[in-house]
Amino acid sequence: MTYDVAIVGTGADPETRNRDGYAMAYRHAGGYERLNHCSLVACADIVPENAEAFADHHGVEGVYEDHETMLESAEPDIVSVCVPPAVHAKIVVDCARAPSVQAVHCEKPMATTPADCRRMVDVCEKEAVQLTIDHQRRFAEPVREAKRRLNAGDIGELQRLEWSEVNLFDAGSHLFDLCDFFTDGERVEWVLAGIDCARENRWFGALNETRAIAQWRYNDGTLGFASTAEEGRSLVDAYLRLVGTDGEIEIQPTEGPPLRMRTDGGWSAIGSGGENVYGPNEGRIRRIADIASERIPLIPDPFDDPVTHYERAIEHLVTCLINGDEPLISGRTAIRGTALVFASWESSRQRGRVHLPLSIDDNPLESMYEDGELAGTPSLRTPEQA
């Protein structure tokens, strides 16, 4: 069986590396192209030249300006949604309601409000459509090996998770999701957080805080602690740290070994298959081969490109669709981690601890920003709206 695949939101030049667009569609496309049972048949983007460039790059025949026409005309089986998070919910829901669609793979963060997150999950479940969110770092070898070590009891019982990133929502959604992975989806009881938004800090159109401290407690007693900072240093000196009764495991993306552990002494590096949490490391020998191939075209490249984490995530969701299994990155899974972002912002709004599940529908950070409750941000509401 071959699945027809379409992509909504192609982005600009695939070399773009800024917050106006990471060209995620090109990364998704690579994941589908390496699978024999997937065929990329259509793409849509509100900027026609972006869609045309993507189609030319990947040999796609169906090119559209709006996703509704694409869904009706191309009748895809799988759709990847690579648009800004504020419009994730509308497009995911439209895809789920299209008769041909069997699966939707949506970029993270899931959505900009708790209500939209719930709507995405509810509609997809009602329509029997598989929903996955692109938390591809669950498939990183440092993460998988850390989970194996934790499950084997190498650091005893898990007591605390600590992490650091630039913000809670866009970047931090990965970390909240990884915490859910390491705790096997354990329910969170409460969240207590404080945030600062010293300036309007938008990533892909969505507002993020500029600094935050958050703590939360799982039902089994495990604690979580996060510190974020857009500028300067955060309070946690590791990307992700697992603290157990008998030791610690650290995942670091750039400095030092990608994975290390200590129990009764100093830190020891742990093999992680030549990759870090962001993706495969190219390696010195591979770099030399690439340079040689570029300078002397007649020399063939002896290495295959390593499989990226994005490609592993797509292979996983397609395999789950074929087998009827629940994906590790399902919408129902992603909503648990995303709820902790909103709970952190709600705790700041309420100036106290909040309990889960959340009963709010709005985005607390956006609401505080519009009301002028954040330092350095004037109220956007008129006296009649206040």
C-alpha positions in Angstrom: 0.0 0.0 0.0 1.2 3.5 -0.8 0.1 6.6 1.1 -0.4 9.8 -0.7 1.2 12.6 1.3 0.5 16.4 1.3 2.2 19.2 3.2 0.6 22.5 4.3 3.0 25.3 4.8 6.1 24.9 2.8 8.1 27.8 4.2 10.7 29.7 2.3 14.2 28.8 1.2 15.3 25.5 2.9 18.5 27.3 4.0 16.4 29.7 6.1 17.4 29.5 9.7 15.5 32.3 11.5 12.3 32.7 13.4 10.3 33.7 10.3 10.5 30.1 9.1 12.7 27.1 9.5 11.4 25.5 6.3 10.2 22.5 8.4 8.3 21.2 5.3 11.6 20.3 3.7 12.5 18.2 6.8 9.2 16.5 6.8 9.4 15.8 3.0 12.8 14.0 3.5 11.1 11.7 6.0 8.4 10.7 3.6 10.7 10.4 0.6 12.8 7.7 2.2 9.8 5.4 2.8 8.8 3.2 -0.1 5.1 3.3 0.9 4.8 7.1 0.8 4.4 9.4 -2.2 4.5 13.1 -1.9 1.7 14.3 -4.1 0.7 17.9 -3.1 1.7 21.0 -1.2 0.0 24.2 -0.2 1.2 27.6 0.9 -0.4 31.0 1.0 2.8 32.4 -0.7 2.6 30.8 -4.2 6.3 31.2 -4.9 7.2 29.3 -1.8 4.9 26.4 -2.8 6.3 26.4 -6.3 9.9 26.3 -5.0 9.0 23.4 -2.7 7.3 21.5 -5.5 10.3 22.0 -7.8 12.7 20.8 -5.2 10.7 17.7 -4.4 9.1 16.9 -7.7 5.5 17.5 -6.4 2.8 17.9 -9.0 -0.1 19.3 -7.0 0.6 22.9 -5.9 -2.1 25.0 -4.1 -2.5 28.3 -2.4 -5.1 27.1 0.2 -5.3 23.8 2.0 -9.0 23.4 1.5 -8.6 23.1 -2.2 -5.7 20.8 -1.8 -7.6 18.5 0.4 -10.5 18.3 -2.0 -8.5 17.9 -5.1 -5.5 15.9 -4.1 -7.3 13.6 -1.6 -4.2 12.9 0.5 -4.0 10.0 3.0 -1.4 11.8 5.3 -1.0 15.5 5.8 2.0 17.3 7.5 1.1 20.7 8.9 4.1 23.0 9.0 2.4 26.4 9.6 2.8 28.8 12.6 1.3 27.4 15.8 -1.6 29.9 16.0 -3.3 28.3 13.0 -2.4 24.7 13.8 -5.8 23.9 15.2 -7.8 25.1 12.2 -5.8 23.3 9.7 -5.5 20.1 11.7 -9.3 20.1 12.2 -9.9 20.8 8.5 -7.6 17.9 7.6 -9.2 15.5 10.0 -12.6 16.2 8.6 -11.5 15.6 5.0 -12.8 12.2 3.8 -9.5 10.9 2.5 -7.2 11.8 5.4 -6.1 9.0 7.7 -3.3 10.8 9.6 -2.1 14.3 10.4 1.4 15.1 11.5 1.6 18.6 13.0 4.7 20.7 14.0 5.2 21.7 17.6 4.2 23.6 19.7 0.8 21.9 19.5 -1.4 25.1 19.6 -1.5 28.5 21.3 -4.4 27.8 23.6 -5.5 24.9 25.8 -8.9 25.0 24.0 -7.3 24.5 20.6 -5.1 21.7 21.9 -8.2 19.8 23.1 -10.1 20.5 19.9 -7.4 19.0 17.8 -7.4 15.8 19.8 -11.1 15.6 20.1 -11.9 16.1 16.4 -9.2 13.7 15.3 -10.4 11.0 17.7 -14.0 11.6 16.5 -13.0 11.3 12.9 -10.7 8.2 13.6 -7.7 10.2 12.3 -4.3 9.5 13.7 -2.8 12.8 15.1 0.9 13.2 15.9 2.9 16.2 17.1 6.5 16.5 15.9 8.3 16.0 19.2 11.1 14.2 17.3 13.6 14.4 20.2 11.9 11.3 21.7 13.8 9.4 19.0 17.2 10.9 19.7 19.7 8.2 20.8 20.9 10.2 23.9 17.2 10.3 25.0 16.5 6.6 24.3 19.7 5.5 26.0 19.0 7.6 29.0 15.6 6.0 29.2 17.1 2.6 29.0 19.5 3.4 31.8 16.7 4.8 33.9 14.5 1.7 33.4 17.4 -0.5 34.3 17.8 1.2 37.6 21.2 2.6 37.0 20.5 5.7 39.0 17.9 4.2 41.3 14.4 5.6 41.6 13.7 8.9 39.7 13.3 11.8 42.1 13.6 14.9 40.0 13.8 16.2 36.5 15.6 19.5 35.8 15.9 21.3 32.5 17.0 24.6 30.9 15.9 26.3 27.6 15.3 29.8 26.2 11.5 29.7 26.8 8.8 27.4 28.0 6.6 27.3 24.9 8.4 27.1 21.6 11.7 25.5 22.8 10.5 24.2 26.1 7.6 22.2 24.7 10.3 19.6 23.7 11.5 19.4 27.3 8.1 19.1 28.9 7.4 16.3 26.4 10.7 14.6 27.3 9.8 14.8 31.0 6.5 13.1 30.1 8.5 10.4 28.3 10.8 9.8 31.2 7.9 9.6 33.7 5.9 7.2 31.4 3.1 9.8 31.1 2.6 10.1 34.9 -0.2 12.6 35.8 1.0 16.1 37.0 -0.8 17.3 40.2 0.3 21.0 40.3 2.5 23.6 38.8 4.0 26.7 40.5 5.8 29.2 38.3 6.9 32.8 37.9 7.7 34.5 34.6 9.0 37.7 33.2 8.2 39.2 29.8 10.5 42.2 29.5 9.8 42.7 25.8 7.5 41.4 23.2 9.1 38.0 22.4 7.4 36.3 19.5 8.6 33.1 17.9 6.7 32.3 14.7 4.0 34.8 15.7 3.4 33.2 19.2 4.3 35.1 22.4 6.9 33.6 24.7 8.2 34.8 28.1 11.7 36.1 28.3 12.5 34.3 31.6 10.8 31.8 33.8 11.1 29.5 36.8 8.7 26.6 37.0 8.2 23.7 39.4 5.7 20.8 39.2 4.9 17.6 40.9 3.9 14.3 39.4 1.3 12.0 41.1 4.1 9.5 42.1 6.1 12.2 43.9 8.6 13.0 41.2 9.4 16.7 41.0 10.1 18.8 37.9 12.1 22.1 37.7 12.7 24.3 34.7 14.5 27.6 34.2 14.3 29.6 31.0 16.2 32.7 29.8 16.1 34.3 26.4 19.2 36.3 27.4 21.8 35.5 30.0 22.1 32.3 32.0 19.3 30.2 33.4 19.4 28.5 36.9 19.9 25.0 35.5 23.3 24.1 34.1 22.1 21.2 32.0 19.7 20.8 29.0 18.1 17.9 30.8 19.1 16.2 34.1 17.6 13.1 35.6 18.2 12.9 39.4 17.7 9.5 41.0 18.2 8.1 44.4 21.6 6.6 43.4 22.9 8.9 40.7 22.3 11.3 37.9 22.1 11.3 34.1 22.6 14.4 32.0 21.8 15.2 28.4 23.7 18.1 26.9 23.2 19.2 23.2 26.5 20.9 22.5 29.1 21.2 25.3 30.8 18.0 26.5 29.5 14.5 25.8 25.9 14.3 24.6 25.1 11.9 27.4 26.8 11.2 30.7 26.1 9.6 34.1 27.5 9.5 37.6 26.6 7.3 40.5 29.3 7.0 43.2 32.0 9.2 41.7 32.7 11.6 38.8 30.9 11.8 35.5 31.3 9.1 32.8 30.4 9.6 29.2 27.9 7.2 27.7 27.8 6.3 24.1 24.9 7.7 22.1 25.5 6.4 18.6 27.4 9.4 17.4 24.5 11.9 17.8 23.2 14.5 20.2 19.7 15.5 21.1 19.4 17.7 18.0 20.5 15.1 15.5 23.3 12.9 14.1 26.8 14.3 14.5 28.5 14.4 11.2 31.9 13.2 12.4 35.4 14.1 11.2 35.7 11.3 8.6 32.3 12.2 7.1 33.3 15.9 6.9 36.5 14.9 5.1 34.6 12.8 2.6 32.1 15.6 2.0 34.9 18.1 1.3 36.6 15.6 -1.1 33.4 15.0 -3.0 32.8 18.7 -3.4 36.3 19.4 -4.6 36.7 16.3 -6.8 33.2 15.4 -8.3 34.4 12.1 -9.7 35.0 10.8 -6.2 31.8 9.1 -5.0 30.5 9.8 -1.5 31.0 6.5 0.4 28.5 7.4 3.2 24.8 7.5 3.3 23.2 10.5 5.0 22.4 9.6 8.6 18.7 9.3 9.4 17.5 12.5 11.2 15.2 12.5 14.2 12.5 14.1 12.0 12.8 11.1 9.6 12.6 8.7 12.5 9.4 10.4 13.8 7.8 10.2 10.4 8.7 6.5 9.9 7.3 5.8 13.4 3.9 7.5 12.6 3.6 5.8 9.3 4.4 2.4 10.9 1.8 3.1 13.6 -0.7 3.9 11.0 -0.1 0.7 9.1 -0.2 -1.4 12.3 -3.0 0.5 14.1 -0.7 1.3 17.1 -0.7 4.4 19.3 2.2 6.6 18.4 4.7 7.7 21.0 4.1 11.3 19.8 0.3 11.1 19.6 -1.8 14.2 20.2 -3.1 12.7 23.4 0.5 12.4 24.6 1.6 15.9 23.4 -1.3 17.6 25.2 0.1 16.5 28.6 3.4 18.3 28.1 1.8 21.3 26.4 -0.6 21.7 29.4 2.4 22.4 31.6 3.3 25.4 29.5 -0.1 26.9 30.0 -0.2 25.9 33.6 3.1 27.7 34.2 1.7 30.9 32.7 -1.5 30.5 34.6 0.4 30.1 37.8 2.1 33.4 37.1 -1.3 35.0 36.3 -2.9 33.6 39.5 0.3 34.3 41.5 0.1 30.9 43.1 0.0 27.2 42.6 -2.4 25.8 40.0 -3.7 22.2 39.9 -4.2 20.1 36.8 -6.2 19.3 34.7 -6.5 23.0 33.7 -10.0 24.4 33.3 -9.0 27.4 31.2 -9.4 27.9 27.5 -7.3 31.0 26.8 -3.6 31.7 26.6 -2.6 33.2 30.0 0.5 34.8 28.6 -1.3 36.5 25.7 -4.0 37.6 28.1 -1.6 39.2 30.5 0.2 40.8 27.7 -3.0 42.3 26.3 -4.0 43.6 29.7 -0.6 45.2 30.3 0.2 43.0 33.3 3.7 42.2 32.2 6.7 44.4 32.8 7.5 46.6 29.8 4.4 45.7 27.9 1.6 48.3 27.6 -2.0 47.3 27.7 -3.5 46.6 24.2 -7.1 46.7 25.4 -9.3 49.8 25.0 -11.1 51.1 28.1 -14.3 49.5 26.8 -12.6 46.1 26.6 -10.9 46.3 30.0 
